[in-house]
Amino acid sequence: MKILWYNWKDIMHPEAGGAEIYTHEIAKRLVAYGNEVTLFTSTFPGCMKTEYLDGVRIIRAGGRYTVYRYAKKFYRERFSIEKYDVVIDEVNTRPFLTPKYVDGGEKIIALIHQLAREYWFYETFFPINLIGYYILEEYWLRNYIDRPTITVSNSTMDDLRRLGFKNIYIVYNGLNVEPVDRVPEKSDNPTIIYVGRMKRVKKPQDVIEAFKIVKEKIRDVELWMVGDGYLRRKLMDKAKDVKFYGYLDKKAKDELVRKAWILVAPGVREGWGQVVTDANALGTPVVGYNVPGLRDSIKHGYNGLLIEKDNINALAEGIITLIEDNDLRKRLSINAIKWAKKFNWDKSAKKIFEFPIERFTWKKSH
């Protein structure tokens, strides 16, 4: 089977995140199963316009906002001639709108990790935020209501159902780390870790504010902030007692997560929360906001704690509870490993490979 996959970023992009990991891990396994996969995506400084990565052909053109125009152009001039069986349109806020121009008989599958919703108010400005939240996102997604749709969590499935989607198929994330068999030795001092981009929608500032409250009660507590982004310098200036590591390679990052007592995930919303499952695999429980995605990857009282959204005092109390209650923390750490072992990319790729086409009425492109 020949698969054409659209995503605005690929795994090599400097801003690649959980969605791009998902794309690459699934795509390379589909290739291993004997399929041909072409990923069309945007360029970035120093990138190759065409390359093969783990058997996946990657073609890059356009930038953050122009990649969508190039996607249509490349389809008309090249991809329609190459004759694909399936087109996967991966939606990251803005979709490629393939139902409007893919017309060679290909079956179109929408892949939607999460809706943007509140993101509009954190990462865009007036009046775009209002237009996006109240009009644009729903207008875009209406093009896919009758298409078979893959998503990664019950939260996103519920969001899509509210918009009228019916043909929804959940394929969970896998693991990006090898799960440990037992809870590893942790750092001597109580340690909180944040791993993610330093941007408003991820709310790293909430971790720092909660840390200040925690430190009033637990003097030797430490906070490690891992990741880069436009907020990092500003946060560093305000939190001199916090260790900022910036971007780390996978080995260094995993080692810190393995040593940490607790990982904190305070994002506005997630598709799933890859950082949660990866931390769990290393024996680290998670305290996170009770928001879409995180409420799927965190089972309250089992592999972590869910906290009322935007309640920094409650976030601090959750952290304090896990630090002071050794038995609870140990139980959650053991459960975290068990939970993480339920997920792997081979299982997820197989589920996509066995995507039940016969369950759906495929709508012809127009």
C-alpha positions in Angstrom: 0.0 0.0 0.0 1.2 3.5 -0.8 0.5 6.1 1.9 0.9 9.9 1.5 1.1 11.5 4.9 0.7 15.3 5.5 2.1 16.9 8.7 3.4 20.4 9.0 6.5 19.2 11.0 8.6 16.1 10.9 10.7 14.4 13.6 13.8 16.4 12.6 12.1 19.8 12.9 13.5 21.9 15.8 10.0 22.3 17.1 9.0 18.7 16.8 6.9 17.4 19.7 4.7 14.5 20.6 2.7 14.5 17.4 5.8 14.3 15.3 7.2 11.4 17.4 3.8 9.6 16.9 4.0 10.2 13.1 7.5 8.9 12.7 7.2 5.9 15.0 4.0 4.8 13.2 5.3 5.6 9.7 8.6 3.8 10.0 6.7 0.7 11.2 4.3 0.9 8.3 7.3 0.8 6.0 8.7 -2.2 7.9 5.4 -3.9 7.2 6.0 -3.5 3.5 4.2 -0.2 2.8 5.5 2.9 1.0 5.2 6.0 3.1 5.8 9.6 1.9 5.7 12.3 4.5 5.1 15.8 3.1 6.1 18.5 5.6 7.6 22.0 6.0 11.2 23.1 5.7 13.4 24.4 8.5 16.9 25.9 8.5 19.6 23.5 7.3 17.1 20.8 6.3 17.2 18.6 3.2 14.4 19.0 0.7 14.1 15.3 0.3 15.6 12.5 2.5 14.8 9.0 3.7 14.6 8.4 7.4 14.0 4.9 8.7 12.6 4.1 5.3 10.1 6.9 5.3 10.5 9.3 2.3 10.3 12.9 3.6 9.6 15.7 1.2 9.8 19.3 2.5 8.5 22.5 1.0 7.2 25.8 2.4 7.3 27.1 5.9 5.0 27.2 8.9 2.2 29.0 7.1 3.0 28.2 3.4 3.4 24.4 3.7 -0.4 24.1 3.2 -0.3 25.8 -0.2 2.7 23.8 -1.3 0.9 20.6 -0.2 -1.8 21.3 -2.7 0.7 22.3 -5.4 2.8 19.1 -4.9 -0.3 16.9 -5.0 -1.4 18.4 -8.3 2.0 18.3 -9.9 3.5 15.1 -8.4 1.6 13.1 -5.9 -1.5 12.6 -8.0 0.7 11.0 -10.7 2.4 8.7 -8.1 -1.0 7.2 -7.3 -1.4 6.7 -3.5 -3.9 4.4 -1.9 -4.3 6.4 1.3 -3.8 10.0 2.3 -3.4 10.8 6.0 -4.2 14.4 6.8 -2.6 15.1 10.2 -4.3 18.1 11.8 -2.3 20.4 14.1 -4.7 23.3 14.6 -4.7 24.1 10.8 -5.5 21.2 8.6 -4.3 20.6 5.0 -7.9 20.4 3.8 -7.1 17.5 1.5 -10.8 16.7 0.9 -10.9 19.8 -1.2 -8.3 18.8 -3.7 -7.3 15.1 -3.3 -9.3 13.6 -6.1 -7.5 10.6 -7.5 -9.6 8.0 -5.6 -7.3 7.9 -2.6 -8.9 7.2 0.8 -8.5 10.1 3.2 -8.0 9.5 6.9 -7.9 12.4 9.3 -5.4 12.2 12.2 -6.3 14.6 15.0 -4.4 14.5 18.2 -6.3 17.3 19.9 -8.4 20.3 19.3 -6.7 23.7 19.7 -9.6 25.3 21.6 -7.9 27.3 24.5 -4.6 27.3 22.5 -6.0 30.2 20.5 -5.9 32.5 23.5 -2.4 31.5 24.7 -0.5 31.5 21.4 -2.3 34.0 19.1 -3.5 37.5 19.6 -6.7 39.5 19.1 -8.6 39.2 16.8 -7.1 35.9 15.5 -7.7 34.3 18.9 -11.5 35.0 18.8 -11.8 34.1 15.2 -9.9 30.8 15.7 -11.8 29.8 18.8 -15.3 30.7 17.8 -15.2 30.2 14.0 -12.1 29.0 12.3 -11.3 25.7 14.0 -14.8 24.3 13.7 -15.1 25.6 10.1 -11.9 23.8 9.2 -12.8 20.5 10.9 -16.2 20.3 9.3 -14.4 19.2 6.1 -13.5 15.9 7.9 -16.8 15.1 9.8 -17.6 12.3 7.3 -14.0 11.0 7.0 -12.6 8.1 9.0 -10.7 9.8 11.8 -7.8 8.5 14.0 -7.2 10.1 17.4 -5.1 9.3 20.4 -7.4 9.7 23.5 -11.0 9.5 24.7 -10.8 13.2 25.4 -10.2 14.2 21.8 -12.8 11.6 20.7 -15.4 13.3 22.9 -14.4 16.7 21.5 -14.8 15.4 17.9 -18.1 13.8 18.7 -19.5 17.1 19.9 -18.6 18.5 16.5 -20.5 15.7 14.7 -17.7 13.2 14.0 -18.8 9.6 14.0 -16.1 7.4 12.4 -13.5 7.8 15.1 -10.8 5.2 15.9 -8.4 5.5 18.9 -4.8 4.5 18.4 -2.8 5.3 21.6 0.7 6.6 21.8 3.6 4.2 22.4 6.7 4.7 24.6 9.8 6.6 23.8 11.8 4.9 26.6 12.5 1.4 27.6 10.4 0.8 30.8 12.2 -0.1 33.9 11.3 -3.3 35.9 11.4 -1.7 39.3 11.4 1.8 40.7 15.0 3.2 40.3 17.0 5.0 42.9 15.9 8.6 43.1 17.8 11.8 43.9 18.7 12.4 47.6 16.7 15.6 47.8 13.0 15.7 46.9 13.0 16.7 43.2 10.3 18.0 40.9 10.9 17.9 37.1 9.2 19.7 34.2 9.9 18.4 30.7 8.5 20.3 27.7 8.6 23.4 25.6 8.8 26.7 27.5 5.7 28.4 26.0 2.5 29.8 27.4 0.3 26.9 26.4 2.5 24.5 28.4 2.3 26.7 31.5 5.8 26.2 32.8 5.3 29.3 35.0 2.7 27.4 37.0 5.4 24.8 38.0 7.7 27.6 39.2 4.9 29.3 41.2 3.9 26.0 42.8 7.5 25.3 43.6 7.7 28.5 45.6 4.8 27.3 47.7 6.3 23.9 48.1 9.7 25.3 49.2 8.1 27.2 52.0 7.3 23.8 53.6 10.0 21.5 52.2 13.2 23.5 52.3 15.5 21.0 50.5 13.2 20.5 47.5 14.6 21.0 44.0 13.0 21.9 40.7 14.6 20.9 37.3 13.3 22.5 34.2 14.1 20.7 30.9 13.2 22.2 27.6 13.6 25.4 25.5 11.3 28.0 24.2 10.5 31.7 24.1 9.7 31.8 27.9 12.9 30.3 29.1 15.0 33.4 29.5 12.1 35.2 31.3 11.5 32.4 33.7 15.2 32.0 34.4 15.4 35.7 35.4 12.5 35.2 37.9 13.6 31.8 39.4 17.2 31.9 40.4 16.8 28.8 42.7 15.6 26.6 39.8 17.9 24.5 37.6 17.2 25.2 33.9 18.8 22.6 31.6 17.5 23.9 28.3 17.3 21.4 25.5 18.8 18.0 26.4 19.4 14.9 24.2 17.2 11.9 25.0 19.7 10.1 27.1 20.4 13.1 29.4 16.7 13.9 29.7 15.7 10.4 30.5 18.4 10.2 33.2 17.0 13.3 34.9 13.4 12.0 34.7 14.5 8.7 36.2 16.1 10.4 39.2 13.2 12.8 39.8 10.6 12.1 42.5 7.7 13.7 40.6 7.1 15.1 37.1 4.7 18.0 36.8 2.5 18.4 33.7 0.5 21.7 33.9 -0.5 22.2 30.2 -3.7 23.8 29.0 -4.6 20.5 27.1 -2.9 17.6 25.4 -3.7 15.0 22.8 -2.4 12.3 25.2 0.5 13.5 27.2 3.6 11.6 25.9 5.7 13.0 28.6 3.5 11.4 31.2 3.7 7.9 29.9 7.5 8.2 29.3 8.0 9.4 32.9 5.8 6.6 34.2 8.0 4.1 32.3 11.0 5.4 34.3 9.2 5.0 37.6 8.2 8.6 38.1 4.6 9.5 39.0 3.0 12.6 37.5 1.1 15.5 39.0 -0.9 17.2 36.3 -3.9 19.4 35.6 -7.2 17.7 35.0 -7.5 18.7 31.3 -8.2 16.8 28.1 -5.4 14.4 27.3 -3.8 14.5 30.7 -6.9 13.0 32.3 -6.4 10.1 29.9 -2.7 9.5 30.5 -2.9 10.2 34.3 -5.2 7.9 36.3 -5.8 9.8 39.5 -4.5 8.0 42.5 -2.9 5.2 40.4 0.0 6.6 38.4 -0.2 10.2 39.5 -2.6 12.9 40.7 -5.0 15.1 38.7 -5.3 18.7 40.0 -7.9 21.3 39.3 -6.9 23.3 36.2 -5.0 26.6 36.9 -5.1 26.1 40.6 -1.5 26.6 41.6 -2.2 26.2 45.3 -3.8 22.8 44.6 -0.9 21.9 42.4 1.6 22.7 45.2 -0.5 20.7 47.6 -0.5 17.7 45.3 3.3 17.9 45.0 3.7 18.2 48.8 1.4 15.2 49.4 3.6 13.0 47.1 6.8 14.2 48.7 5.7 13.7 52.3 3.7 10.5 51.8 6.4 7.9 51.0 4.0 5.0 50.8 1.7 6.8 48.4 4.6 7.9 46.2 6.1 4.4 46.2 2.7 2.9 45.3 2.1 5.4 42.5 5.7 4.8 41.2 5.1 1.0 41.0 1.8 1.5 39.3 3.3 4.0 36.9 5.6 1.4 35.5 2.7 -1.1 35.2 0.6 1.5 33.4 3.4 2.5 31.0 4.0 -1.1 29.9 0.6 -1.2 28.4 1.8 1.1 25.6 4.2 0.5 22.8 4.6 1.7 19.2 4.5 -1.8 17.7 1.0 -2.3 19.1 -0.1 1.1 17.9 1.4 0.7 14.4 -0.3 -2.7 14.1 -3.6 -1.1 15.0 -3.3 1.5 12.3 -2.1 -1.1 9.8 -5.3 -3.1 10.6 -7.4 0.1 10.4 -10.9 -1.3 9.7 -11.6 0.3 6.4 -14.6 -2.0 6.0 -16.3 -0.4 9.0 -16.5 2.9 7.2 -18.2 4.3 4.1 -15.3 6.0 2.3 -16.4 9.4 0.9 -15.0 10.3 -2.5 -12.9 13.5 -2.5 -14.2 16.5 -4.4 
